[in-house]
Amino acid sequence: STLDPEGEITAEAHLPHFDEIAIAIRHLTGEIDQLPPDYSALHVRGKRAYELSRRGVKPELKPRRVYIHRINLLRYEPPSLEILVECSRGTYIRSLARDLGEMTGSCAYLSWLRRIRIGEFRVEEAESPDRFEPERDLLCPAQFLSRIEGVKSLQVCPAHAALIARGYPDLESLFP
């Protein structure tokens, strides 16, 4: 019901063969329209979808266009399948599990998820909470922003910074 172990089992089906999974994975790669899970944080008429679902109301969700860069099949020991997914923001891995099950004539849910990268930030660079030192591990805003794709920085003198802070309407005239 929730597409993860927290929910109730709503259906059972046969276990797909490896080749059925491989074919489905190829069809789920690239630009796809994906229906978000009913138990998501998306807003539906001013309420979160998961709030409606918990009250027994099926939220009216629309498919969203997402991009699956790649899916690597790491291990298949029925009934468990382990994959590595590289995808665009906005992708629901729980929905991907559901869709993979449906495409193989079966059913599936996500039992485990480990996020290893968000944008340019990789898990290998992460520090465990017990070893975290703010002076060493926190990035200053300029360092942080420089690692986010599409974000550009601009150095301004204090006088221009004061104008910008006050909402100066003609910023282009400051930077010829």
C-alpha positions as CSV (number, residue, x, y, z in Angstrom):
1,S,0.0,0.0,0.0
2,T,2.9,2.4,0.7
3,L,5.4,0.8,-1.8
4,D,7.7,0.1,1.1
5,P,7.8,-2.3,4.1
6,E,5.7,0.1,6.3
7,G,2.6,-0.6,4.3
8,E,0.3,-3.6,4.0
9,I,0.7,-6.2,1.3
10,T,-2.1,-5.6,-1.2
11,A,-1.2,-8.2,-3.8
12,E,1.1,-11.2,-4.5
13,A,2.3,-12.5,-7.9
14,H,4.8,-14.8,-9.5
15,L,8.5,-14.0,-9.3
16,P,9.8,-12.7,-12.7
17,H,12.7,-14.3,-14.5
18,F,16.0,-12.4,-14.8
19,D,15.5,-11.7,-18.5
20,E,12.0,-10.2,-17.9
21,I,13.6,-7.8,-15.4
22,A,16.4,-6.9,-17.8
23,I,13.9,-6.0,-20.5
24,A,11.8,-3.9,-18.1
25,I,14.9,-2.1,-16.9
26,R,15.7,-1.1,-20.5
27,H,12.2,0.3,-20.9
28,L,12.5,2.3,-17.6
29,T,15.7,4.0,-18.7
30,G,15.7,7.5,-20.3
31,E,12.9,10.0,-20.1
32,I,9.8,8.5,-18.5
33,D,6.5,9.6,-17.1
34,Q,6.3,8.4,-13.5
35,L,3.2,8.4,-11.2
36,P,4.3,9.4,-7.7
37,P,3.3,7.1,-4.8
38,D,0.1,7.8,-3.0
39,Y,2.2,8.1,0.2
40,S,4.3,11.0,-1.0
41,A,4.7,14.5,0.3
42,L,3.3,16.1,-2.8
43,H,0.4,18.6,-2.2
44,V,-3.0,17.6,-3.5
45,R,-5.6,20.3,-3.0
46,G,-3.7,21.8,-0.1
47,K,-3.0,18.5,1.7
48,R,0.0,16.2,1.5
49,A,-0.8,13.0,-0.5
50,Y,0.3,10.8,2.4
51,E,-2.2,12.6,4.7
52,L,-5.0,11.8,2.3
53,S,-3.9,8.2,1.9
54,R,-3.7,7.7,5.6
55,R,-7.3,8.8,5.9
56,G,-8.4,6.4,3.2
57,V,-8.7,9.0,0.4
58,K,-6.9,8.2,-2.8
59,P,-5.0,11.3,-3.8
60,E,-5.3,12.5,-7.4
61,L,-1.7,12.5,-8.6
62,K,-0.5,13.2,-12.1
63,P,2.5,11.5,-13.8
64,R,5.7,13.6,-13.7
65,R,8.4,13.5,-16.3
66,V,11.7,12.2,-14.8
67,Y,14.9,11.0,-16.4
68,I,16.5,7.7,-15.5
69,H,20.1,7.9,-16.6
70,R,20.9,4.3,-15.8
71,I,19.8,1.3,-13.9
72,N,22.4,-1.4,-13.1
73,L,21.2,-4.8,-12.0
74,L,23.6,-5.7,-9.2
75,R,22.0,-8.9,-7.7
76,Y,18.9,-11.0,-8.2
77,E,18.3,-13.6,-5.6
78,P,14.5,-14.1,-5.7
79,P,12.6,-12.5,-4.3
80,S,15.2,-9.8,-3.7
81,L,16.5,-7.6,-6.4
82,E,19.3,-5.1,-5.9
83,I,19.8,-2.3,-8.4
84,L,21.8,0.9,-8.7
85,V,19.9,3.9,-10.1
86,E,21.2,7.2,-11.4
87,C,18.2,9.5,-11.9
88,S,17.0,13.1,-12.1
89,R,15.6,15.0,-9.2
90,G,12.0,14.3,-8.5
91,T,12.3,10.6,-9.2
92,Y,10.5,8.3,-6.8
93,I,12.5,5.0,-6.3
94,R,9.4,3.5,-4.6
95,S,7.5,4.2,-7.8
96,L,10.3,2.7,-9.9
97,A,10.1,-0.5,-7.9
98,R,6.3,-0.6,-8.4
99,D,6.7,0.0,-12.1
100,L,9.4,-2.6,-12.5
101,G,7.1,-5.2,-10.8
102,E,4.2,-4.2,-13.0
103,M,6.3,-4.4,-16.2
104,T,7.3,-7.9,-15.4
105,G,3.7,-9.0,-14.7
106,S,4.5,-9.2,-11.0
107,C,4.4,-6.8,-8.1
108,A,7.1,-5.2,-6.1
109,Y,7.9,-2.7,-3.4
110,L,11.1,-1.0,-2.2
111,S,12.5,-2.7,0.8
112,W,15.7,-0.7,1.2
113,L,17.3,2.5,-0.2
114,R,20.7,4.0,0.1
115,R,21.3,7.4,-1.5
116,I,25.0,7.6,-2.5
117,R,24.9,10.9,-4.3
118,I,22.9,14.1,-4.4
119,G,24.1,16.4,-7.2
120,E,27.8,16.7,-6.7
121,F,27.8,15.5,-3.1
122,R,28.9,11.9,-2.7
123,V,28.5,9.5,0.2
124,E,32.3,8.9,0.2
125,E,32.7,12.5,1.3
126,A,30.2,12.2,4.1
127,E,31.3,12.2,7.8
128,S,29.6,10.2,10.4
129,P,27.8,12.3,13.1
130,D,30.2,11.2,15.9
131,R,33.3,12.4,13.8
132,F,31.7,15.6,12.5
133,E,33.6,18.8,13.2
134,P,31.9,22.0,12.0
135,E,35.2,23.9,11.5
136,R,36.5,21.2,9.2
137,D,33.4,19.7,7.6
138,L,31.0,22.6,7.0
139,L,31.4,24.4,3.6
140,C,31.1,28.1,3.5
141,P,28.2,29.3,1.3
142,A,30.5,30.0,-1.7
143,Q,32.1,26.5,-1.6
144,F,28.7,24.9,-1.2
145,L,27.1,26.8,-4.1
146,S,30.1,26.2,-6.4
147,R,29.4,22.5,-6.2
148,I,25.7,22.8,-7.3
149,E,25.2,22.4,-11.0
150,G,24.0,25.6,-12.7
151,V,24.7,27.9,-9.8
152,K,27.0,30.8,-10.6
153,S,28.6,33.2,-8.2
154,L,29.5,36.8,-8.5
155,Q,31.8,38.8,-6.3
156,V,30.6,42.3,-5.4
157,C,32.1,45.2,-3.6
158,P,30.6,46.2,-0.3
159,A,28.8,49.2,-1.8
160,H,27.1,47.0,-4.5
161,A,26.3,44.4,-1.8
162,A,24.5,47.1,0.2
163,L,22.4,48.1,-2.9
164,I,21.6,44.5,-3.7
165,A,20.5,43.9,0.0
166,R,18.1,46.8,-0.3
167,G,16.6,45.4,-3.5
168,Y,18.2,47.8,-6.0
169,P,16.0,47.3,-9.1
170,D,18.6,47.7,-11.8
171,L,21.3,45.2,-11.0
172,E,22.4,45.0,-14.7
173,S,23.6,48.5,-14.6
174,L,26.0,47.6,-11.7
175,F,27.7,44.9,-13.8
176,P,28.5,46.0,-17.3
